[in-house]
Amino acid sequence: MTTRRRSLLAGLGAATALAAARPHLAWSQTMTAPDLILRNGKITTLDPDTPEASAIAIRDGKVAAIGSDASIMELAADDTRVIDLNSRRVIPGLNDSHTHVIRGGLNYNMELRWENVPSVADALAMLRKQAANTPSPQWVRVVGGWSEFQFAERRMPTLEEINAAAPDTPVFILHLYSSALLNRAALQALGITKDTPNPPGGEIERDARGNPTGMLIARPSALILYSTLAQGPKLEVEHQKNSTRHFMRELNRLGVTSVIDAGGGGQNYPEDYDVIQSLHDAGQLTLRIAYNLFAQQAGQELNDYERWIGMTEPGAGDAMLRMNGAGENLAWSAADFENFLEPRPDPTPVMEAELEKIVELLATNEWPFRIHATYDETIDRFLTVFERVNGKTPFKTRFIIDHAETISPRNIERIKALGGGIATQHRMAFQGEYFAARYGAEAAEATPPIREMLRTGVPVGGGTDATRVASYDPWVAMHWLTTGKTVGGLTLYGEDNLLTREEALAVWTTGSAWFSGEQDVKGRLSPGMYGDLAVLSDDLMTVPDGQIRSITSVMTVVGGKIVFADAEFDGLNTPLPPASPDWSVNALFASPAERQPAQAPAQLDMRACHDGCSSGCGMHGHNHGIAWANPVPVRDKGAFWGALGCSCFAV
């Protein structure tokens, strides 16, 4: 434990004594008693007046008081529900400031998730089982949340292995923003043959005879990956509603109570928001959702926003479902996908002119906006446009730079001067090895430079950018923020770019609330704030670093209502219909949050070297530890291991 962390915890302990002396109240003693009291806990409030307490009272969906058990219990009436927390740690509900929950919910029940899967062998076993359970013409989809560096074999599955596991059911496996693996059945279903030309923005890999191998390569953008995935069969609307409810339950299980949906490809407003709106109308949302509107078609972006400005406005909706503004795509010419297997893309020369018209429209109508920006070079160009617009039409509301992995201190200052914020995600936890291989370990030491952002005072939010590429699990982000490690175990950062656990929690709560303009009602457990909280399976403040990723919630509360409960609180869990359709992934497998997460990168002995193993080599024989149990960044595996005369990766 660092000195900084010890001193902060000591301060929290002193604050607890103060809280015990008197509750922090939100109403007079003559008002109605609280609906819910949680007592005998270790509550991290993130309220500077009372940083820690043992009890909390909630009335009409909001925090009414915090303090000691004795002081809060004085407020109880006969009909107040009182729950003993059994000394568990309580935190404000987590808030993902950049995710894609609306799109993700529509597909969740039919996506095979490889989070926390320790080996390629296990991943293929899951694929084989799901393929056998999936009826024609449905596909098996693996989209996001995994990295080959998490596997004991330290490699991706091969096309031969995928075809053997699923010879007849179409399979689509997305690998970051870089490629997709399709089995023979998927190639046949899509009609991809020797004569199929490469689509715009992508490449169909071919063998020596010109036949498609099954690999799609994103070069220069991910359009080929997403357009191919979009051709798969969709669930019927009733199953989409069920899928969305199960995805919300999964996030509640992880302690998430709010999200900001950054839009996405294929989501036109309002038609593609019908499912989430119908669940809201039925009172079935268990997450607070603020959503952005994402321009869909190149060349039509300005028309999209002109039309939407006439239909809705920021803040339209209520506390559970509300419109948040424009983006993350404002103009397709401004996109800079972070495919670290490819060179940095340069937005086209027309970008500035197209972007300026859109930003001017948004600024004139006082719409908040957000924009995808991975690289500092792109951010620099964006900010020049924003400064020019702001000089003519001053920004009266927030704007957001999303991602910002390589942003410079100078551009952080420019964002602050314009009144903007930076939404960060744990994408480097899944792609750090590739970034280090391309740009070097030194360049990776501040990707993104979150410590510098906080020092500058610019608003910083935490998020995942799930579900494609990265996992929706906030505890992967907490582990990455506080240890600097990827899911494969590679240490990216030194101490100077790590956050304390309290700082990481604040980024994911009070920080994220700014990004939907709700900082006055979200992110802290103090009187008048929403009664949104999570009771944790393990104590975030004391658990060893390696166990942070295994934390879940044992009770999640949104607006004073229990939306998920487990362990000793299981009897309080809200019933949920079984996952549908009956062949869906979540009807067959436990969700990633229900599995036991790997505490560290999978070790060599988790993959037995057996008869028929093709990975032995002259240098190491079958002692694959050098390749499988060490976080070596390898962009070109053949070149890297070939230089050592080694075939441990069987390349």
C-alpha positions in Angstrom: 0.0 0.0 0.0 1.4 3.4 -1.0 2.0 6.2 1.5 -0.6 8.3 -0.4 -3.2 5.5 0.0 -2.4 5.0 3.6 -2.8 8.7 4.4 -6.1 8.9 2.5 -7.5 5.9 4.3 -6.4 7.4 7.6 -8.3 10.5 6.6 -11.4 8.4 5.9 -11.1 6.8 9.3 -11.1 10.2 11.0 -14.1 11.2 9.0 -15.9 8.0 10.1 -15.6 9.2 13.7 -17.1 12.5 12.8 -19.9 10.8 11.0 -20.7 8.7 14.0 -21.3 11.9 16.0 -24.1 13.2 13.8 -25.8 12.0 10.6 -25.6 14.1 7.5 -29.3 14.9 6.9 -31.3 16.1 3.9 -34.6 16.7 5.6 -36.1 18.0 8.8 -37.1 15.6 11.6 -40.8 16.4 10.8 -40.6 14.8 7.4 -41.5 11.2 6.5 -39.2 8.5 7.6 -36.9 6.8 5.1 -38.1 3.9 2.8 -34.8 2.1 3.2 -31.9 2.0 5.6 -28.7 0.1 5.1 -26.6 -0.3 8.2 -23.5 -1.9 9.6 -21.5 -1.2 6.4 -18.3 0.5 5.3 -19.7 3.2 3.1 -17.4 5.1 0.8 -19.5 8.2 0.0 -17.0 10.4 -2.0 -18.7 13.3 -0.1 -15.9 15.4 1.2 -18.0 16.4 4.2 -18.5 12.8 5.3 -16.2 10.6 3.3 -17.1 7.4 5.1 -20.1 6.2 7.2 -21.6 3.0 8.4 -25.3 3.6 7.5 -27.4 5.3 4.9 -31.0 6.3 4.6 -32.9 6.6 1.3 -36.3 8.2 0.8 -38.2 8.7 -2.5 -35.2 7.4 -4.5 -32.6 9.8 -3.0 -30.1 9.8 -0.2 -31.8 11.3 2.8 -29.0 10.9 5.4 -25.7 9.3 6.0 -23.9 8.7 9.4 -23.5 6.1 12.1 -25.8 3.2 12.7 -27.2 4.7 15.8 -27.9 8.1 14.3 -29.5 6.7 11.1 -31.6 4.2 12.9 -33.2 7.0 14.9 -34.9 8.0 11.6 -36.5 4.7 11.1 -40.3 4.1 11.3 -42.1 0.8 11.6 -42.4 0.5 7.8 -38.8 1.4 7.0 -37.0 -1.5 5.4 -33.7 -2.1 7.3 -30.9 -4.2 5.8 -27.8 -5.3 7.7 -24.8 -5.0 5.4 -22.6 -7.4 7.3 -19.7 -5.0 7.3 -19.4 -5.0 3.5 -18.0 -2.2 1.5 -20.5 0.1 -0.2 -19.7 2.5 -3.0 -21.7 4.9 -5.2 -23.1 3.1 -8.2 -20.6 2.9 -11.0 -21.3 5.0 -14.1 -19.8 4.0 -17.5 -19.3 7.3 -19.3 -18.8 5.7 -22.7 -20.4 2.4 -23.7 -22.8 1.0 -26.2 -25.4 -0.6 -24.0 -28.4 0.0 -26.3 -26.8 -1.8 -29.3 -25.1 -4.3 -26.9 -28.4 -5.2 -25.3 -30.1 -6.1 -28.5 -27.4 -8.7 -29.2 -26.3 -9.8 -25.7 -28.1 -13.1 -25.6 -26.6 -14.4 -28.8 -23.0 -13.3 -28.2 -20.5 -15.8 -26.8 -18.3 -13.9 -24.4 -14.7 -15.0 -23.7 -14.0 -12.8 -20.7 -12.2 -14.7 -18.0 -11.6 -17.8 -20.2 -8.1 -19.1 -19.4 -7.1 -20.9 -22.6 -7.8 -21.3 -26.3 -8.8 -24.9 -25.5 -11.5 -23.6 -23.2 -12.6 -21.0 -25.6 -12.9 -23.6 -28.4 -14.9 -25.9 -26.1 -17.4 -23.1 -25.5 -17.6 -22.4 -29.2 -18.1 -26.1 -30.0 -20.9 -26.4 -27.4 -22.7 -23.2 -28.5 -22.4 -24.1 -32.2 -24.1 -27.4 -31.6 -26.9 -25.6 -29.7 -27.5 -22.9 -32.3 -30.2 -23.5 -34.9 -29.9 -22.6 -38.6 -29.7 -19.9 -39.9 -28.4 -18.2 -36.7 -24.7 -17.5 -36.1 -22.3 -17.9 -33.2 -20.8 -14.5 -32.5 -17.7 -13.7 -30.4 -17.4 -10.0 -30.2 -15.2 -8.3 -27.8 -14.0 -8.6 -24.2 -11.0 -10.9 -24.9 -7.4 -10.8 -25.8 -5.1 -13.6 -27.0 -2.7 -12.6 -24.3 -5.2 -13.8 -21.6 -4.9 -17.4 -22.9 -2.4 -19.9 -21.6 -1.3 -20.5 -25.2 -0.6 -16.8 -25.7 -2.2 -16.9 -29.2 -5.5 -16.7 -31.1 -7.5 -19.7 -32.2 -6.6 -20.7 -35.7 -9.1 -20.9 -38.6 -8.5 -24.7 -38.7 -9.5 -25.0 -35.0 -12.6 -22.8 -35.5 -13.7 -24.9 -38.5 -13.2 -28.1 -36.5 -15.2 -26.8 -33.5 -18.1 -25.5 -35.7 -18.1 -27.3 -39.1 -21.8 -26.4 -40.0 -22.8 -23.3 -37.9 -21.7 -19.9 -39.2 -19.1 -18.4 -36.8 -17.9 -14.7 -36.6 -15.1 -13.9 -34.2 -14.1 -10.3 -33.9 -10.5 -9.6 -32.9 -10.2 -6.0 -31.7 -10.6 -3.4 -34.5 -8.1 -5.4 -36.6 -9.7 -8.5 -38.0 -12.5 -11.1 -37.9 -12.3 -14.8 -38.3 -15.1 -16.5 -40.2 -15.5 -20.3 -40.5 -16.4 -22.0 -43.8 -20.1 -22.0 -42.9 -20.0 -18.2 -42.4 -18.2 -17.7 -45.7 -20.9 -19.8 -47.4 -23.8 -17.9 -45.6 -22.3 -14.6 -46.7 -21.6 -15.7 -50.2 -17.9 -14.8 -50.0 -16.0 -16.7 -52.7 -12.9 -16.5 -54.8 -14.6 -13.9 -57.0 -15.8 -11.6 -54.2 -14.0 -8.3 -54.5 -12.5 -6.5 -51.4 -15.1 -4.2 -50.0 -14.2 -0.5 -49.4 -12.0 -0.1 -46.3 -11.1 -3.7 -45.9 -9.4 -6.8 -47.2 -10.5 -10.4 -47.6 -7.4 -12.6 -46.9 -6.9 -15.2 -49.6 -4.7 -18.3 -49.9 -2.2 -19.0 -52.7 -5.1 -20.0 -55.1 -7.1 -16.9 -54.4 -9.7 -18.6 -52.2 -10.9 -16.7 -49.1 -9.2 -18.1 -45.9 -11.9 -16.8 -43.5 -9.9 -13.8 -42.2 -11.2 -10.3 -42.8 -8.6 -7.6 -42.3 -9.5 -4.0 -41.2 -7.3 -1.9 -43.4 -7.6 1.1 -43.0 -10.8 1.1 -40.9 -13.1 -1.4 -39.1 -15.9 -0.9 -41.6 -15.5 -4.4 -43.1 -15.8 -6.0 -39.7 -19.0 -4.2 -38.7 -20.7 -4.3 -42.0 -20.1 -8.1 -42.1 -21.4 -8.6 -38.6 -24.5 -6.6 -39.4 -25.4 -9.2 -42.0 -26.1 -11.8 -39.4 -29.6 -12.7 -38.4 -31.2 -10.6 -35.7 -33.3 -11.6 -32.7 -37.1 -11.0 -32.8 -38.2 -7.9 -30.9 -39.4 -9.8 -27.8 -36.1 -11.6 -27.6 -34.3 -8.3 -28.0 -36.2 -7.0 -25.0 -35.3 -10.1 -23.0 -31.6 -9.8 -24.1 -31.5 -6.1 -23.1 -32.9 -7.0 -19.7 -30.3 -9.7 -19.2 -27.5 -7.3 -20.2 -28.7 -4.7 -17.7 -28.8 -7.5 -15.0 -25.2 -8.4 -15.9 -24.1 -4.8 -15.5 -26.1 -4.5 -12.2 -24.2 -7.6 -11.1 -21.0 -5.7 -11.6 -22.2 -2.7 -9.6 -23.1 -0.5 -12.6 -26.1 1.8 -12.0 -25.7 4.4 -14.8 -24.3 4.4 -18.4 -23.9 6.9 -21.2 -24.5 5.3 -24.5 -22.2 6.8 -27.2 -24.4 5.8 -30.1 -23.1 3.4 -32.7 -23.3 2.2 -36.3 -26.7 1.2 -37.4 -28.6 3.1 -34.6 -30.9 5.6 -36.3 -33.1 7.8 -34.1 -35.8 7.2 -33.1 -36.6 3.8 -34.7 -33.6 1.9 -33.4 -34.3 3.1 -29.8 -37.8 1.4 -29.7 -36.7 -1.5 -27.6 -35.1 0.5 -24.9 -38.0 3.0 -24.9 -40.5 0.2 -24.6 -38.6 -1.3 -21.6 -38.5 2.2 -20.0 -42.3 2.6 -20.6 -42.9 -0.7 -18.9 -40.8 0.3 -15.9 -38.2 -2.4 -16.6 -35.0 -0.3 -16.8 -32.5 -1.2 -14.1 -29.9 1.3 -15.4 -30.0 5.0 -15.8 -29.2 5.6 -19.5 -28.2 8.8 -21.2 -27.8 8.4 -24.9 -26.1 10.3 -27.7 -27.1 10.4 -31.4 -24.5 9.1 -33.7 -24.4 10.3 -37.4 -25.0 7.2 -39.5 -24.2 7.9 -43.2 -21.2 9.6 -44.7 -22.2 12.8 -46.4 -25.5 13.0 -44.6 -24.2 13.9 -41.1 -25.3 17.5 -41.2 -28.7 16.5 -42.4 -29.0 14.0 -39.6 -28.3 16.6 -36.9 -30.6 19.2 -38.5 -33.4 16.7 -38.5 -32.8 15.5 -35.0 -32.6 19.1 -33.6 -36.1 19.5 -34.9 -37.2 16.2 -33.1 -35.6 16.3 -29.7 -33.3 18.2 -27.4 -30.7 17.4 -24.7 -32.3 16.4 -21.5 -35.5 15.1 -23.2 -36.7 12.1 -21.2 -36.4 11.5 -17.5 -33.9 10.3 -14.8 -33.9 6.8 -16.2 -33.7 7.5 -20.0 -32.7 10.8 -21.4 -31.1 12.3 -24.6 -27.6 13.5 -24.0 -26.5 15.2 -27.2 -24.6 14.5 -30.4 -21.8 12.0 -31.2 -19.6 10.1 -30.8 -19.5 10.2 -34.6 -20.0 13.8 -35.8 -18.5 13.3 -39.3 -17.2 10.1 -40.9 -14.2 12.1 -42.3 -13.1 12.6 -38.7 -12.8 9.0 -37.7 -9.4 7.7 -36.5 -9.9 4.0 -35.5 -7.3 2.8 -33.0 -6.2 -0.3 -34.8 -2.7 -0.5 -33.4 -1.8 -3.3 -35.8 -1.9 -0.7 -38.5 -0.2 2.7 -38.9 -2.0 5.8 -37.4 -4.7 6.9 -39.8 -4.9 10.6 -40.9 -8.4 12.1 -41.3 -9.0 13.3 -44.8 -8.3 17.0 -45.8 -12.1 17.7 -46.0 -12.5 16.9 -42.4 -12.2 20.4 -41.0 -14.7 21.9 -43.4 -17.3 19.1 -42.7 -16.8 19.1 -39.0 -17.0 22.9 -38.6 -20.5 23.1 -40.1 -21.7 20.4 -37.7 -20.1 21.9 -34.6 -21.4 25.3 -35.5 -24.9 23.9 -35.8 -24.6 22.1 -32.4 -23.1 25.2 -30.7 -25.9 27.4 -32.1 -28.5 25.1 -30.7 -26.6 24.5 -27.4 -26.3 20.8 -27.9 -23.6 19.0 -26.0 -21.4 16.8 -28.3 -18.7 14.2 -28.1 -16.2 13.0 -30.7 -14.1 9.8 -31.1 -10.4 10.7 -31.1 -7.6 8.2 -30.4 -4.5 10.1 -31.4 -3.1 13.5 -30.4 -2.6 14.5 -34.0 -6.3 14.1 -34.7 -7.3 15.9 -31.4 -5.1 18.8 -32.3 -7.0 19.3 -35.6 -10.4 18.9 -33.8 -9.5 21.5 -31.3 -8.5 24.0 -33.9 -12.0 23.6 -35.4 -13.6 23.9 -32.0 -11.7 27.1 -31.1 -12.7 28.6 -34.4 -16.4 27.9 -33.8 -16.2 29.0 -30.2 -14.7 32.3 -31.3 -17.9 32.9 -33.3 -20.5 31.0 -31.3 -19.3 30.5 -27.7 -19.9 27.0 -26.4 -22.6 27.2 -23.7 -22.5 23.5 -22.8 -20.1 20.6 -22.5 -18.2 18.8 -25.2 -16.3 15.5 -24.8 -13.2 14.1 -26.4 -13.6 10.3 -26.3 -10.6 7.9 -25.8 -7.6 10.3 -26.1 -5.0 7.6 -25.7 -2.0 9.7 -26.9 -3.2 13.2 -26.1 -0.5 15.8 -25.2 -0.5 18.1 -22.1 -0.9 21.0 -24.5 -4.2 19.7 -25.9 -5.4 18.7 -22.4 -5.0 22.4 -21.5 -6.9 23.4 -24.7 -9.8 21.2 -23.8 -10.0 22.7 -20.4 -9.9 26.2 -21.7 -12.9 25.4 -24.0 -14.9 23.8 -21.1 -14.6 20.3 -22.4 -13.9 16.9 -20.7 -12.2 13.6 -21.6 -13.9 10.3 -21.4 -11.3 7.5 -20.9 -11.7 3.8 -21.3 -9.7 0.6 -20.6 -9.1 -0.2 -24.3 -5.3 -0.3 -23.6 -6.0 -3.2 -21.2 -6.9 -5.2 -24.3 -4.5 -3.6 -26.9 -1.5 -2.5 -24.8 0.7 -5.3 -26.1 0.1 -4.2 -29.7 0.6 -0.5 -28.9 3.9 -1.3 -27.2 5.0 -3.4 -30.1 4.3 -0.7 -32.7 5.2 2.5 -30.7 7.5 1.2 -28.0 7.2 0.8 -24.2 8.1 4.4 -23.5 5.3 5.7 -25.6 2.9 3.3 -23.9 3.7 4.7 -20.4 1.0 7.4 -20.6 -1.7 6.0 -22.9 -3.9 7.7 -21.9 -2.2 10.2 -19.5 -5.0 10.1 -16.9 -2.8 11.4 -14.1 -1.9 14.5 -16.2 -5.6 15.0 -17.0 -6.5 15.0 -13.3 -3.6 17.4 -12.5 -4.9 19.8 -15.1 -8.4 19.8 -13.6 -10.2 18.8 -16.8 -13.3 16.6 -16.2 -12.4 12.9 -16.6 -14.8 10.1 -16.8 -14.3 6.3 -16.7 -15.7 3.8 -19.1 -15.3 0.7 -21.2 -16.3 1.4 -24.8 -18.0 -2.0 -24.7 -19.2 -4.3 -26.1 -17.0 -4.7 -29.2 -13.3 -5.0 -28.6 -13.2 -4.3 -24.8 -15.2 -5.9 -22.0 -18.1 -4.1 -20.3 -16.6 -5.2 -16.9 -15.7 -2.0 -14.8 -13.4 -4.1 -12.6 -11.1 -4.7 -15.5 -10.9 -0.9 -15.8 -10.3 -0.5 -12.0 -7.5 -3.0 -12.1 -6.0 -1.3 -15.2 -6.2 2.2 -13.7 -4.6 1.2 -10.4 -2.0 -1.4 -11.5 -1.3 -0.3 -15.1 -1.6 -3.9 -16.3 -3.2 -5.3 -19.4 -5.5 -8.4 -19.1 -2.4 -10.3 -20.4 -0.3 -9.1 -17.5 1.9 -6.6 -19.3 2.7 -3.6 -17.1 2.2 -0.5 -19.2 2.6 2.3 -16.7 4.9 3.5 -13.9 3.7 4.9 -10.6 3.4 8.4 -12.0 0.4 7.4 -14.2 -1.4 5.1 -11.8 -4.4 6.1 -9.7 -5.2 5.2 -6.2 -8.3 3.1 -5.7 -10.2 6.1 -4.4 -9.2 8.2 -7.4 -10.2 5.4 -9.8 -13.6 5.1 -8.0 -14.1 8.8 -8.3 -13.4 8.8 -12.0 -16.0 6.1 -12.4 -18.6 7.9 -10.3 -18.3 11.7 -9.7 -16.2 12.1 -12.8 -18.5 10.2 -15.1 -21.6 12.1 -13.9 -20.3 15.3 -15.5 -20.5 13.7 -18.9 -24.3 13.7 -18.8 -24.6 16.9 -16.9 -25.8 15.1 -13.8 -23.0 15.9 -11.4 -25.5 17.5 -9.0 -27.5 14.2 -8.6 -25.0 11.4 -9.3 -21.6 10.1 -8.2 -21.7 10.6 -4.4 -23.7 9.2 -1.5 -24.7 12.5 0.1 -28.1 14.0 0.9 -30.1 14.9 -2.2 -28.2 12.6 -4.6 -29.7 9.6 -6.2 -29.9 6.5 -4.0 -27.7 4.5 -6.4 -25.1 2.2 -4.8 -23.4 -1.1 -4.9 -22.6 -3.4 -2.0 -19.3 -5.2 -3.0 -18.4 -8.9 -2.8 -14.9 -7.9 -1.7 -13.5 -4.7 -0.1 -12.1 -2.5 -2.9 -10.1 -0.5 -0.4 -8.2 -3.5 1.1 -8.3 -6.4 -1.4 -5.0 -7.4 -3.0 -4.3 -5.9 -6.4 -4.7 -9.2 -8.2 -8.2 -9.7 -6.8 -9.7 -6.4 -8.0 -10.9 -8.0 -11.3 -12.9 -10.6 -9.4 -15.1 -8.0 -7.5 -18.8 -8.0 -8.2 -21.8 -6.6 -6.4 -23.8 -8.6 -3.9 -26.5 -5.9 -3.9 -27.1 -3.1 -6.3 -29.6 -0.3 -5.6 -31.0 2.2 -8.2 -33.1 4.9 -6.9 -33.6 3.1 -3.6 -34.8 -0.1 -5.4 -32.9 -3.3 -5.2 -32.2 -4.3 -8.8 -29.8 -7.1 -8.1 -28.9 -9.2 -5.1 -26.6 -12.2 -4.4 -24.8 -14.1 -1.7 -26.5 -13.5 1.7 -28.9 -11.0 0.0 -30.1 -13.5 -2.6 -33.6 -13.5 -1.3 -34.0 -9.9 -2.2 -33.1 -10.4 -5.9 -35.6 -9.1 -8.4 -37.0 -12.0 -10.6 -36.0 -12.0 -14.2 -37.4 -14.1 -17.0 -35.1 -16.8 -18.4 -32.8 -15.9 -21.2 -34.5 -16.2 -24.6 -34.6 -17.8 -27.1 -33.8 -21.1 -25.5 -30.8 -21.6 -27.7 -29.2 -18.3 -26.6 -25.7 -18.2 -25.1 -27.1 -17.0 -21.8 -29.5 -19.9 -21.6 -26.5 -22.2 -21.9 -23.5 -20.6 -20.2 -23.0 -18.6 -17.0 -22.3 -14.9 -17.8 -18.8 -13.6 -17.5 -19.7 -11.8 -14.2 -20.9 -15.1 -12.8 -17.7 -17.0 -13.7 -14.6 -17.0 -11.5 -12.3 -14.4 -13.2 -8.7 -15.3 -13.8 -6.7 -13.6 -11.1 -3.7 -13.3 -13.3 -2.8 -14.2 -16.9 -3.3 -17.9 -17.4 -0.2 -20.0 -16.5 1.6 -22.7 -18.4 0.2 -25.6 -16.4 -3.3 -24.5 -17.4 -2.7 -25.9 -20.8 -1.5 -29.5 -20.8 0.9 -30.3 -23.6 -0.5 -33.5 -25.0 0.1 -36.0 -27.8 -0.2 -34.4 -31.1 0.9 -31.0 -29.9 2.3 -29.1 -32.9 3.9 -26.3 -30.9 7.1 -28.0 -29.8 10.3 -26.4 -31.1 14.0 -27.2 -31.3 15.0 -24.5 -28.8 12.4 -25.1 -26.0 10.9 -28.5 -26.8 7.5 -28.6 -25.1 8.5 -26.2 -22.4 6.2 -23.4 -23.7 6.5 -21.2 -20.7 8.6 -18.6 -22.5 5.9 -18.0 -25.0 2.7 -18.7 -23.0 3.4 -17.4 -19.5 5.2 -14.1 -20.2 3.5 -10.9 -21.4 5.7 -10.4 -24.5 4.3 -7.8 -26.9 4.3 -9.5 -30.3 2.8 -7.8 -33.3 4.6 -10.0 -35.8 4.8 -13.4 -34.1 6.6 -15.1 -36.9 9.3 -12.5 -37.0 9.7 -12.2 -33.2 10.0 -15.9 -32.4 11.7 -16.7 -35.7 14.5 -14.5 -34.6 15.1 -16.8 -31.7 14.8 -19.9 -33.9 11.7 -20.7 -31.9 8.3 -22.1 -33.0 6.6 -21.9 -29.6 3.7 -20.0 -31.3 3.5 -22.7 -34.1 3.9 -20.0 -36.7 
